[in-house]
Amino acid sequence: MTDSSIPDMMAEARRGQWTDQQLAAKAVELAESILKQSNAGMRGKEKRQAQQMERMMNDPAGKAFTLALADRVFRPSSPARGAELFRYLLDGYGVPRYLSAADRFAMKMGGRFSAQFPGVVIPVITSQLRKESSNVILPAEDGKLRPHLRRRRKGGIRMNINQLGEAILGESEAHHRLQQVVDRLTDKDCDYISVKISAIFSQIHLVAFEETVKLIQERLRILYRAAITNAVTLPDGSRKPKFVNLDMEEYRDLHLTAEAFKRTLMEDEFMHLEAGIVLQAYLPDSWEEQMKLCAWAKERVEQGGARIKIRLVKGANLAMEKVEASMHGWAQAPYGTKAQVDANYKRMLHYGCMPDNARYVQFGVASHNLFDLCYAMLLREREGVRDQVEFEMLEGMANHQARVIRQAADGLLLYAPVVLKEDFHSAIAYLVRRLDENTSEENFLHDLFGMTPGSRSWEVQKKRFLKACQEKDEVKYGPNRTQNRAADPIQPSHYRDAFANERDTDWSLRQNAEWINGMIAAEKEKSGEEIPLVIDGEEITTNLWGVGRDPSRHNEVSYKFAYADFDQVEHALVTADRARSSWASKSIGERAEILHRAAQELSRIRGEAIAAMVRDAGKAPTEADVEVSEAIDFCRYYAEGLDRDGMNDGVEMSPLGTICVMSPWNFPFAIPTGGVAAALMAGNAVVFKPSELAVYTAWQIVQAFWRAGVPKNVLQFVPMPRNEISRKFLMDPPLERRDHDGILPHRENVARTAA
């Protein structure tokens, strides 16, 4: 295909006679032409970079070294420690083979002299990395950035600026980053920025969804006002607000970002502002979100508002999402295969290019896959939405292709991360992620650097593209993560099942936040309960009462609980001595079954337990939730602990006797449950002395164990005042005491443990 035939193909597409299958075939033809032109127009430096990248693709150890170098060597504040890590990586991976001979020699010399001169070697390496990455992470200093932006604008390329920096951990950092973005909007050479909500607001709480959305809106108003105030003057003399695009990062931010975006833009002040949002095709949720955004955008325009923009990407945080899911026992939020991602991307392309949607939503096609870009170019021509669809690529990534795409698409937007010199270390994570994602084996960029039409890599990528086009209407959609705490049945716990950690609650799902907020609200309505002692199976109230207080309403008494006196403590210990033999006589299997039932009970009361900790100890629901998971894990783990292979080989085990479990106020659920479960599984009787600040939470625990089948004389509930009673119980030498048969010896058989 010749250069002149590209307009001819566009014209043919505009006639609208191609089927989707024909469109895909024509996209392959167009991609072949663009690849040939790109390769032919590659400049000297670009050729050298491409050749080095191609060599790296065929040097797995070298690639791994490069990732590790970027990720680890520049983090330590001490050059000596950085140099030590540098030598460690060189010893483990060797000098990368993909480097030029001169670079390999320099790296060997750097490793040799880094021990003696770390303050010289490490800054040189850092400077070289900054130089090598300066084409993909631009320097944010005005003297360097502004000339680059002007050159790009002169070449007909627009720039989308993303200010990188440290991870936002507190509100002072969030305000600092917000001001950086505002300052960028005041710069006359910047007319388009991207920002994540997590970069301008640190206190994202998914349980408090409504409150979080309102606070995010406050930050968005600041950005949108800055965009309006610093409007760009167009050639015709009119003024147009600068463009603010909301990026996506974690799955948890999807619905928060979309909701804050929609609510803020519906306010009178911003009804006429055009703004954008990103959707990630690697999430099966994204197509439904795209449909919702299009429907909302139509309503906004019909009410006199401006249109919006959706920027479509494939997704850039897969490794993080995998780790997040595995840590909590959740399904992976993104699709499980690259083929599914590619198919969903095509589906979302088609939806974005539908004339009825493009009228209200401008569409940004972000990709470096030539097949996808060509497909989208022909699709927008076929659907007659040329002016509503634009193309986007990464700054510094395959610039030779970007030039040809800009010409073929009649315009291009480059996504450009920028970072100040003093913040460069914080851009390392971005650099590592880009390098890892863009060079993974299934990624188009992995094959790009040595690709020619008809080559093996070309055929592999073409096959993947055509397969995705065929499957775009069949690939599943809707969230992978569907946990619903209000409706999910309690999974039975079977003895000898392979141990697996209990799944935490997925707070990114609105139904779970609504579930726990309802539980907490119901708990807040309670007051005046009286919690008794439970000794020898009897519920006992006394004249000595303690009070529990909700930390959020400290002046009010939330509940009362009975305190044990000296005689009642002694009674509990005598009862434990009498009851332990019958409990110890149960088989390991019998005790294990009871602990598994206890795990089920704790699972069943998860909501009540979380609400109790919020009311009792001021726990955040998210922190209380993981305590419940840990408590369930303790029960299951200890249930299986005495019957593993090899546990009984030549070993004779016997219980200690009576175990006293004390619970702390700050971890009031998991720690005492672990103590109780371990002691019971080993055949001991337990006297449970809860913290005075979390008696109500402890009450939930013991009731779950009793319902599971633990006798009330084997597990006794004995709150004590923080005075001589508890001190004598825990610290004084044991006194002789009498049971129904006579005098017992000193209490050497009473073990006291403080968790």
C-alpha positions in Angstrom: 0.0 0.0 0.0 1.4 3.4 -0.9 1.2 6.6 1.2 -1.5 8.0 -1.2 -3.6 4.9 -0.8 -4.2 5.6 3.0 -6.6 8.4 2.2 -8.2 6.2 -0.4 -8.8 3.5 2.3 -10.3 6.1 4.6 -12.6 7.2 1.9 -13.7 3.7 1.2 -14.3 3.1 4.9 -16.5 6.2 5.0 -18.9 4.6 2.5 -19.9 2.3 5.4 -20.1 -0.9 3.4 -17.5 -2.9 5.2 -18.6 -5.6 7.7 -16.8 -5.9 11.0 -14.8 -8.8 9.5 -13.8 -6.8 6.4 -12.9 -3.9 8.7 -10.5 -6.1 10.6 -8.9 -7.3 7.4 -8.5 -3.8 6.1 -7.0 -2.7 9.4 -4.3 -5.3 8.9 -3.5 -3.8 5.5 -3.4 -0.3 6.9 -1.1 -1.5 9.8 1.3 -3.0 7.3 1.5 0.2 5.4 2.0 2.3 8.6 4.7 -0.1 9.9 6.6 0.1 6.6 6.5 3.9 6.7 7.5 4.0 10.3 10.4 1.8 9.9 11.5 3.7 6.8 11.3 7.0 8.6 13.2 5.8 11.7 16.0 8.2 12.8 19.4 7.2 13.8 18.9 7.5 17.6 15.5 5.7 17.3 17.2 2.9 15.3 19.8 2.4 18.0 17.2 2.4 20.7 15.0 0.0 18.8 17.9 -2.4 18.2 18.8 -2.3 21.9 15.2 -3.0 22.9 15.0 -5.9 20.5 18.1 -7.3 22.0 16.6 -6.9 25.5 13.6 -8.9 24.4 15.9 -11.8 23.6 17.9 -11.4 26.8 15.6 -12.5 29.7 18.3 -12.2 32.3 19.3 -8.8 31.0 15.7 -7.6 31.1 15.3 -9.0 34.7 18.5 -7.2 35.7 17.2 -3.9 34.2 13.9 -4.1 36.1 15.7 -5.0 39.4 18.2 -2.2 38.9 15.5 0.4 38.4 13.4 -0.9 41.1 15.9 -1.5 43.9 19.3 0.3 43.5 18.0 3.8 43.6 15.7 3.5 46.6 18.2 3.5 49.4 19.2 6.9 50.7 22.7 5.7 51.3 25.0 5.4 48.2 26.9 2.7 49.9 23.7 0.6 50.3 22.8 1.3 46.7 26.2 0.2 45.6 25.9 -3.0 47.6 22.7 -3.8 45.8 24.2 -3.0 42.5 27.0 -5.5 43.0 24.5 -8.0 44.3 22.5 -7.8 41.1 25.5 -8.0 38.9 26.6 -11.1 40.7 23.2 -12.7 40.4 22.2 -11.7 36.8 25.5 -10.8 35.2 26.1 -7.9 32.9 23.2 -7.7 30.4 24.1 -9.1 27.0 21.8 -6.7 25.2 24.0 -3.7 26.1 26.6 -2.4 23.7 30.2 -3.4 24.3 31.0 0.1 25.7 28.1 0.0 28.1 28.9 -3.5 29.3 32.5 -2.4 30.0 31.3 0.7 31.9 28.9 -1.4 34.0 31.7 -3.9 34.9 33.9 -1.0 35.9 31.0 0.5 37.9 30.6 -2.7 39.8 34.4 -3.0 40.4 34.7 0.5 41.8 31.4 0.9 43.6 32.6 -0.6 46.8 35.4 2.0 47.1 33.6 5.0 45.5 29.8 4.5 46.0 29.3 8.3 46.3 30.7 8.6 42.7 29.3 5.4 41.0 25.7 5.5 42.2 25.0 9.2 41.2 26.5 8.4 37.8 24.2 5.4 37.3 21.2 7.5 38.5 22.1 10.3 36.1 22.4 7.8 33.2 19.0 6.3 34.1 17.5 9.7 34.2 19.0 10.5 30.8 17.9 7.2 29.3 14.4 7.6 30.5 14.0 11.3 29.8 12.2 10.5 26.5 9.4 8.7 28.4 9.5 10.6 31.8 10.0 14.3 30.9 11.8 16.7 33.2 9.2 18.9 34.9 11.5 21.9 35.3 10.1 24.8 33.2 13.4 25.4 31.3 13.3 21.9 30.0 9.6 21.1 29.7 8.3 24.2 28.1 10.6 24.0 25.0 9.6 20.4 24.5 5.9 21.2 24.7 6.3 24.0 22.2 8.2 21.7 19.8 5.4 19.1 20.0 2.8 21.7 19.4 4.6 23.1 16.4 4.7 19.5 15.0 0.9 19.2 15.4 1.0 17.0 18.5 -0.8 17.8 21.7 0.4 16.8 25.1 -1.4 15.3 28.1 0.7 16.0 31.2 0.8 13.8 34.2 2.7 15.1 37.2 4.5 12.3 39.0 5.7 12.4 42.6 5.8 10.5 45.9 2.9 8.2 46.9 0.3 10.3 48.7 0.1 9.1 52.4 -1.3 12.2 54.1 -3.4 15.3 53.4 -0.4 17.6 53.5 1.1 15.6 50.7 -2.2 15.6 48.8 -2.5 19.4 49.0 1.1 19.7 47.8 0.4 17.5 44.8 -2.9 19.3 44.1 -1.1 22.6 44.1 1.5 21.2 41.6 -1.3 20.3 39.3 -3.0 23.7 39.6 0.4 25.3 39.0 0.7 23.2 35.8 -2.7 24.4 34.7 -1.6 28.0 35.1 1.3 27.4 32.7 0.4 28.8 29.3 2.2 25.9 27.5 0.1 23.3 29.2 -3.5 22.9 28.1 -4.2 19.2 29.1 -3.5 17.4 32.3 -4.3 13.9 33.8 -4.6 13.2 37.5 -5.7 10.3 39.7 -8.0 10.9 42.6 -5.4 9.1 44.8 -2.9 11.8 43.9 -5.0 14.7 45.3 -6.8 13.0 48.1 -5.3 10.6 50.6 -8.2 9.6 52.8 -10.1 7.3 50.5 -12.5 5.2 52.5 -14.6 2.8 50.5 -16.9 2.1 53.4 -17.6 5.8 53.7 -18.4 6.0 50.0 -20.7 9.1 50.1 -18.4 11.0 52.4 -15.4 10.2 50.3 -17.1 11.2 47.1 -18.0 14.6 48.6 -14.4 15.2 49.7 -13.0 14.2 46.3 -15.5 16.6 44.7 -13.9 19.5 46.7 -10.6 18.7 45.1 -12.1 18.4 41.6 -13.8 21.8 41.9 -10.3 23.3 42.6 -8.9 21.7 39.4 -11.9 22.5 37.2 -11.9 26.2 38.4 -8.2 26.4 37.5 -9.0 24.9 34.1 -11.7 27.6 33.5 -9.7 30.5 34.9 -6.7 29.7 32.8 -8.5 29.1 29.6 -6.6 28.9 26.3 -7.1 31.5 23.6 -8.0 29.9 20.3 -7.0 31.3 16.8 -10.4 32.8 16.3 -10.0 34.8 19.6 -12.5 32.6 21.6 -11.3 31.1 24.9 -11.6 27.4 25.8 -11.0 26.0 29.3 -8.0 23.7 29.7 -8.7 20.0 29.8 -8.6 17.9 33.0 -8.7 14.1 32.6 -9.3 11.8 35.5 -6.9 8.8 35.3 -7.7 5.3 36.7 -5.3 3.2 38.8 -6.7 0.7 41.2 -9.9 -1.2 40.7 -11.2 0.2 44.0 -11.1 3.7 42.4 -13.3 2.9 39.4 -16.8 3.7 40.9 -15.5 6.4 43.2 -13.8 8.3 40.3 -16.8 7.9 38.0 -19.3 9.1 40.7 -17.3 12.1 41.7 -16.7 13.0 38.1 -20.4 12.9 37.2 -21.7 14.7 40.3 -19.2 17.5 40.0 -19.8 18.1 36.3 -23.6 18.3 36.9 -23.1 21.3 39.2 -24.2 24.6 37.6 -20.7 26.0 37.8 -19.3 23.2 35.6 -22.2 22.2 33.3 -20.5 23.8 30.3 -17.0 22.4 31.0 -15.6 19.6 28.9 -13.6 17.1 31.0 -12.5 13.5 30.7 -12.2 10.2 32.4 -10.3 7.0 31.7 -11.7 3.5 31.4 -9.6 0.4 31.5 -10.5 -2.4 29.1 -8.8 -5.0 31.2 -11.7 -4.7 33.7 -14.8 -6.6 32.7 -16.7 -3.9 34.6 -15.6 -1.2 32.2 -18.1 -1.7 29.4 -21.0 -1.4 31.7 -19.4 1.8 33.2 -19.0 3.1 29.7 -22.7 2.6 28.9 -23.6 4.4 32.2 -21.3 7.3 31.4 -22.7 7.6 27.9 -26.3 7.6 29.1 -25.4 10.2 31.8 -23.5 12.4 29.2 -26.6 12.4 27.0 -28.7 13.6 29.8 -26.2 16.3 30.6 -26.0 17.6 27.1 -29.8 17.6 26.8 -29.9 19.8 29.9 -27.6 22.3 28.2 -24.3 20.9 29.4 -21.1 20.2 27.5 -20.0 16.7 26.3 -17.4 14.7 28.1 -14.5 12.5 26.9 -13.7 8.9 27.7 -10.1 7.8 27.2 -9.9 4.1 26.6 -6.8 2.2 27.7 -6.1 -1.5 28.1 -5.0 -1.1 31.7 -1.7 -0.6 33.5 -1.8 -2.2 37.0 -2.3 -5.9 36.4 0.6 -7.0 38.6 -0.7 -4.9 41.5 -4.3 -6.2 41.0 -3.1 -9.8 41.1 -1.2 -9.2 44.4 -4.2 -7.4 45.9 -6.6 -10.2 45.0 -4.3 -12.9 46.3 -3.7 -11.2 49.6 -7.3 -11.0 50.4 -8.6 -14.2 48.8 -10.6 -12.3 46.1 -11.2 -13.0 42.5 -8.8 -11.0 40.3 -10.6 -7.8 39.2 -9.1 -7.7 35.6 -9.7 -10.4 33.0 -7.7 -13.5 33.3 -6.2 -13.5 29.8 -4.8 -10.9 27.4 -7.1 -12.3 24.7 -10.2 -11.3 26.8 -8.7 -7.8 27.4 -8.2 -7.3 23.6 -11.7 -8.5 22.8 -13.2 -6.1 25.4 -11.1 -3.3 24.0 -12.7 -3.9 20.6 -16.2 -4.0 22.0 -15.6 -0.7 23.8 -14.2 0.8 20.7 -17.3 0.0 18.8 -19.5 1.3 21.5 -17.6 4.6 21.7 -17.7 5.0 17.9 -21.5 4.6 17.7 -22.9 7.9 16.4 -25.5 8.1 19.1 -22.8 7.9 21.7 -20.1 10.0 19.9 -22.6 12.9 19.8 -22.3 13.2 23.6 -18.9 11.6 24.4 -15.7 12.3 22.6 -13.6 9.2 22.5 -9.8 8.9 23.0 -8.2 5.7 21.7 -5.0 5.1 23.6 -2.8 2.3 22.4 0.5 1.4 20.8 -0.9 -1.6 19.0 -0.8 -0.7 15.3 -3.6 -3.1 14.5 -5.9 -1.5 17.1 -5.0 2.0 16.1 -5.7 1.2 12.4 -8.9 -0.6 13.3 -10.1 2.4 15.2 -9.2 4.8 12.4 -11.2 2.8 9.9 -14.1 2.3 12.4 -14.5 6.0 13.0 -14.6 6.6 9.3 -17.2 3.9 8.8 -19.4 5.3 11.5 -18.9 8.9 10.5 -17.5 10.1 13.8 -14.1 11.3 12.6 -14.2 14.5 14.6 -15.4 12.8 17.8 -12.5 10.2 18.0 -8.9 11.0 18.6 -5.8 8.9 19.1 -3.3 8.8 22.0 0.1 7.3 22.5 2.8 7.4 25.2 5.5 10.1 24.9 8.8 8.7 24.0 7.5 5.2 23.1 8.0 4.4 19.4 8.2 8.0 18.3 8.8 6.9 14.7 5.3 5.3 14.7 3.8 8.2 16.5 4.8 10.5 13.6 3.1 8.3 11.0 0.0 7.8 13.1 -0.3 11.6 13.6 -0.3 12.1 9.9 -2.7 9.2 9.1 -5.1 10.1 11.9 -4.8 13.9 11.3 -3.7 14.6 14.9 -2.3 12.9 18.0 -2.3 13.3 21.7 0.8 12.1 23.7 0.5 11.1 27.3 3.5 12.5 29.0 4.5 11.9 32.7 6.7 14.6 34.1 8.8 14.7 37.2 11.0 17.2 39.1 14.7 16.2 39.5 14.3 15.9 43.3 11.3 13.6 42.8 12.9 11.3 40.2 13.3 8.4 42.6 9.5 8.4 43.0 9.1 8.0 39.2 11.1 4.8 39.3 8.0 2.7 40.1 6.3 4.2 37.0 9.3 3.4 34.9 9.6 -0.2 36.1 5.9 -0.7 35.6 6.0 0.6 32.0 9.0 -1.4 31.2 7.5 -4.6 32.6 4.1 -4.2 31.0 5.3 -2.9 27.6 7.8 -5.7 27.2 5.6 -8.7 28.4 5.5 -11.4 25.8 1.9 -10.8 24.8 2.2 -7.1 24.4 2.5 -5.6 21.0 5.5 -3.5 22.0 7.4 -6.7 23.0 7.5 -7.6 19.3 7.5 -4.1 17.8 11.2 -3.3 17.8 12.2 -5.9 15.3 8.9 -6.4 13.6 8.5 -6.2 9.8 5.4 -7.2 7.8 5.3 -10.9 7.3 7.8 -11.7 10.1 7.0 -14.3 12.7 6.2 -11.6 15.3 4.0 -9.8 12.8 2.0 -13.0 12.2 1.6 -13.8 15.9 0.3 -10.3 16.7 -2.0 -10.3 13.6 -3.5 -13.6 14.7 -4.1 -12.2 18.2 -5.7 -9.1 16.7 -8.1 -11.0 14.4 -9.1 -13.4 17.2 -10.0 -10.4 19.4 -12.1 -8.9 16.6 -14.0 -12.2 16.3 -14.6 -12.5 20.0 -15.5 -8.9 20.8 -19.2 -9.6 21.1 -18.9 -12.8 23.1 -16.3 -12.0 25.8 -17.8 -11.9 29.2 -18.5 -8.6 31.0 -19.6 -7.6 34.4 -17.4 -7.7 37.6 -15.3 -10.7 38.5 -15.6 -9.7 42.1 -19.2 -10.2 43.2 -18.9 -10.9 46.9 -22.1 -9.9 48.8 -21.8 -10.2 52.6 -25.5 -9.6 53.0 -26.5 -12.5 50.8 -23.5 -14.9 50.6 -24.2 -18.2 52.4 -21.8 -19.3 55.1 -19.4 -21.8 53.6 -19.2 -25.0 55.7 -15.8 -25.7 57.3 -14.8 -29.3 57.0 -12.2 -31.0 59.0 -9.1 -31.9 56.9 -10.0 -29.4 54.2 -6.8 -27.8 52.9 -6.2 -24.7 54.9 -6.8 -21.4 53.2 -7.1 -18.0 54.6 -10.5 -16.6 55.1 -11.5 -14.1 52.5 -11.6 -10.5 53.7 -14.6 -8.3 52.8 -14.2 -6.6 49.4 -15.0 -2.9 50.2 -14.8 -1.8 46.6 -18.2 -3.4 46.1 -21.0 -1.0 47.1 -23.2 -3.7 48.5 -20.7 -4.6 51.1 -20.3 -1.0 52.3 -24.1 -0.7 52.5 -24.2 -4.0 54.4 -21.7 -2.9 57.1 -23.1 0.6 57.4 -26.5 -0.9 58.1 -24.9 -3.2 60.8 -23.1 -0.3 62.4 -26.2 1.9 62.4 -28.2 -0.9 64.1 -25.5 -1.3 66.7 -25.5 2.4 67.4 -29.1 2.2 68.4 -28.4 -0.4 71.1 -27.8 0.7 74.7 -28.2 -0.5 78.2 -27.2 -4.1 77.8 -26.0 -5.9 80.9 -23.2 -8.4 80.2 -22.9 -11.1 83.0 -20.1 -13.2 84.2 -20.3 -16.8 83.1 -18.9 -19.2 85.6 -19.6 -22.9 85.8 -22.3 -22.5 83.2 -24.2 -19.9 85.2 -24.7 -16.3 84.1 -23.9 -14.1 87.2 -24.6 -10.5 87.8 -23.0 -8.7 90.8 -23.1 -5.4 92.6 -19.8 -4.5 91.0 -20.4 -3.1 87.5 -18.1 -1.8 84.8 -19.3 0.4 82.0 -18.5 0.3 78.3 -18.5 3.4 76.2 -18.7 4.0 72.5 -15.6 6.1 71.7 -17.6 8.3 69.3 -20.0 9.1 72.2 -17.7 8.9 75.1 -20.0 10.8 77.6 -22.7 8.1 77.2 -22.7 4.7 78.8 -23.1 2.1 76.0 -23.5 -1.0 78.2 -22.7 -2.4 81.6 -20.8 -5.5 82.5 -20.4 -7.5 85.7 -17.0 -7.6 87.4 -15.8 -10.7 89.3 -14.8 -10.5 92.9 -12.1 -12.6 94.7 -14.5 -15.5 95.4 -15.9 -15.6 91.9 -12.4 -15.7 90.4 -11.6 -18.6 92.7 -14.8 -20.3 91.8 -13.9 -20.0 88.1 -10.5 -21.6 88.6 -11.9 -24.5 90.6 -14.6 -25.0 87.9 -11.9 -25.1 85.2 -9.9 -27.6 87.2 -12.9 -29.9 87.4 -14.0 -29.5 83.8 -10.7 -29.9 82.0 -10.4 -33.6 82.3 -13.7 -34.3 80.5 -12.7 -31.8 77.8 -9.2 -33.3 77.5 -10.7 -36.7 77.1 -12.3 -35.7 73.8 -10.4 -36.9 70.8 -8.5 -34.6 68.6 -11.1 -35.0 65.9 -13.9 -34.1 68.3 -12.2 -30.9 69.5 -11.3 -30.1 65.9 -15.0 -30.4 64.7 -16.0 -28.0 67.5 -13.4 -25.5 66.4 -14.5 -25.7 62.8 -18.0 -25.0 64.0 -16.7 -22.0 65.9 -15.1 -20.8 62.7 -18.5 -21.0 61.0 -20.1 -19.1 63.8 -17.5 -16.4 63.6 -18.1 -16.2 59.9 -21.8 -16.0 60.4 -21.6 -13.1 62.8 -18.9 -11.2 60.8 -21.1 -8.1 60.5 -22.2 -8.1 64.2 -18.5 -8.6 65.2 -17.3 -5.7 63.1 -20.1 -3.5 64.4 -19.3 -4.5 67.9 -15.6 -3.5 67.5 -16.7 -0.1 66.0 -19.0 0.5 68.9 -16.7 -0.9 71.6 -13.2 0.0 70.6 -13.5 2.6 67.9 -12.1 0.3 65.2 -12.4 1.3 61.6 -14.7 -1.3 59.8 -11.9 -2.2 57.4 -9.5 -2.9 60.3 -12.2 -4.8 62.2 -13.0 -7.0 59.2 -9.5 -8.4 58.9 -9.6 -9.2 62.6 -12.6 -11.4 62.0 -10.9 -13.1 59.1 -7.8 -13.7 61.3 -10.0 -15.1 64.1 -11.6 -17.5 61.7 -8.2 -18.5 60.4 -7.0 -19.2 64.0 -9.9 -21.6 64.6 -9.3 -23.5 61.4 -5.6 -23.6 61.7 -5.5 -24.8 65.3 -8.3 -27.3 64.5 -5.9 -29.0 62.0 -2.7 -28.3 64.0 -2.6 -31.5 66.2 -3.4 -33.9 63.4 -1.0 -33.1 60.7 1.2 -35.7 59.2 4.1 -36.5 61.5 2.7 -34.6 64.5 2.2 -37.8 66.5 5.3 -39.7 65.4 6.9 -40.7 68.8 5.4 -37.7 70.6 3.1 -37.8 73.6 1.1 -34.7 74.3 -0.9 -33.6 77.3 -2.8 -30.4 78.1 -1.2 -27.8 80.4 -4.4 -27.5 82.5 -6.2 -24.2 82.9 -5.3 -21.3 80.5 -6.1 -17.7 81.3 -6.5 -15.6 78.2 -6.3 -11.9 78.5 -7.4 -9.8 75.5 -5.9 -6.4 74.6 -8.2 -3.4 73.8 -6.5 -2.6 70.4 -6.9 -6.1 68.8 -10.0 -7.2 70.8 -11.2 -10.0 68.4 -8.4 -11.8 66.6 -5.8 -12.1 69.4 -8.2 -13.5 72.1 -9.9 -15.8 69.7 -6.5 -17.2 68.8 -5.6 -17.7 72.4 -8.9 -19.4 73.2 -8.8 -21.6 70.1 -5.2 -22.8 70.7 -5.9 -23.6 74.4 -9.1 -25.4 73.7 -7.7 -27.5 70.8 -4.8 -28.6 73.1 -7.4 -29.9 75.6 -7.2 -27.1 78.2 -9.9 -25.3 80.1 -10.0 -21.5 79.6 -10.7 -18.6 81.8 -11.2 -15.6 79.5 -10.5 -12.2 81.1 -11.3 -9.5 78.5 -10.0 -6.0 78.4 -12.2 -3.6 80.3 -12.3 -1.5 77.1 -13.6 -4.2 74.9 -15.9 -6.4 77.0 -18.8 -6.3 74.5 -16.5 -7.5 71.7 -15.3 -10.4 73.9 -18.9 -11.3 74.7 -19.5 -11.9 70.9 -16.5 -14.3 70.9 -17.4 -16.5 73.8 -21.0 -16.8 72.6 -19.8 -18.0 69.2 -17.6 -20.7 70.9 -20.5 -21.8 73.2 -22.9 -22.1 70.2 -20.2 -24.2 68.5 -20.3 -26.7 71.3 -17.7 -25.6 73.8 -19.2 -26.2 77.3 -19.6 -23.1 79.5 -17.6 -24.7 82.3 -14.7 -25.3 79.9 -14.7 -21.7 78.6 -15.7 -19.2 81.2 -16.1 -15.5 80.9 -14.7 -13.5 83.8 -14.2 -9.8 83.4 -12.2 -8.3 86.4 -11.6 -4.8 87.6 -8.2 -3.3 87.1 -7.4 -3.4 90.8 -6.1 -5.9 93.4 -8.4 -8.6 92.1 -6.9 -8.8 88.6 -3.4 -8.2 90.0 -3.7 -11.0 92.5 -5.2 -13.3 89.8 -2.4 -12.6 87.4 0.7 -11.9 89.5 0.4 -13.3 93.1 1.7 -16.7 94.1 -1.3 -19.2 93.9 -3.1 -20.0 97.1 -4.3 -23.4 98.2 -7.9 -24.1 97.4 -10.3 -26.8 98.1 -12.5 -28.8 95.8 -15.1 -31.4 96.5 -12.5 -34.1 97.1 -10.2 -32.2 99.5 -7.1 -30.0 99.3 -5.6 -29.3 96.0 -1.8 -28.5 95.8 -0.5 -25.1 94.9 -1.7 -24.0 91.5 1.4 -25.0 89.5 -1.0 -26.4 86.9 -2.6 -23.0 86.1 -1.0 -21.4 83.1 -1.6 -17.7 82.5 -1.0 -16.1 79.1 -1.3 -12.5 78.2 -1.9 -12.1 74.5 
